[in-house]
Amino acid sequence: MFVTASMEGQPHCTIVEPSRYFQNEIIIPIVQMVTSIKNVKENNKVSIHVTKENKEYFGDSTQYKIKAIAKIEKKGKMFDEVKHFEETERLPEGWTVKGIVRAKIVYVDEVVG
């Protein structure tokens, strides 16, 4: 779950699947995130909710609330790697990665219960 807010404080939430974790950053491909990207440009403080499934016990999982500072990239080595991976391994044919969100982790809180 990727949560952003406009400059006026209007929240927006969308489901995402991060492409990778790299040096204290969560990398999220931009495919159809029009409102989220508009919000990040206005207000780079974001929240990401991550669930880590426990493969040993069905239904057991650990959840994390992550606060981060986001920036958008549309070129560079990381963008090229993510674009290639997503378009060849994960996305439906014809879909394209238009950019990436690099969310630098500021704070992580484990959710219990």
Secondary structure in CASP SS format (residue, H / E / C, confidence):
PFRMAT SS
TARGET T0000
AUTHOR 0000-0000-0000
METHOD secondary structure of the structure
MODEL  1
M C 1.00
F E 1.00
V E 1.00
T E 1.00
A E 1.00
S C 1.00
M C 1.00
E C 1.00
G C 1.00
Q C 1.00
P E 1.00
H E 1.00
C E 1.00
T E 1.00
I C 1.00
V C 1.00
E C 1.00
P C 1.00
S C 1.00
R E 1.00
Y E 1.00
F E 1.00
Q C 1.00
N C 1.00
E E 1.00
I E 1.00
I E 1.00
I E 1.00
P E 1.00
I E 1.00
V C 1.00
Q C 1.00
M C 1.00
V H 1.00
T H 1.00
S H 1.00
I H 1.00
K H 1.00
N H 1.00
V H 1.00
K H 1.00
E H 1.00
N C 1.00
N C 1.00
K E 1.00
V E 1.00
S E 1.00
I E 1.00
H E 1.00
V E 1.00
T E 1.00
K E 1.00
E E 1.00
N C 1.00
K C 1.00
E C 1.00
Y C 1.00
F C 1.00
G C 1.00
D C 1.00
S E 1.00
T E 1.00
Q E 1.00
Y E 1.00
K E 1.00
I E 1.00
K E 1.00
A E 1.00
I E 1.00
A E 1.00
K E 1.00
I E 1.00
E E 1.00
K C 1.00
K C 1.00
G C 1.00
K H 1.00
M H 1.00
F H 1.00
D H 1.00
E H 1.00
V H 1.00
K H 1.00
H H 1.00
F H 1.00
E H 1.00
E H 1.00
T H 1.00
E H 1.00
R H 1.00
L C 1.00
P C 1.00
E C 1.00
G C 1.00
W C 1.00
T C 1.00
V C 1.00
K C 1.00
G E 1.00
I E 1.00
V E 1.00
R E 1.00
A E 1.00
K E 1.00
I E 1.00
V E 1.00
Y E 1.00
V E 1.00
D E 1.00
E E 1.00
V E 1.00
V C 1.00
G C 1.00
END
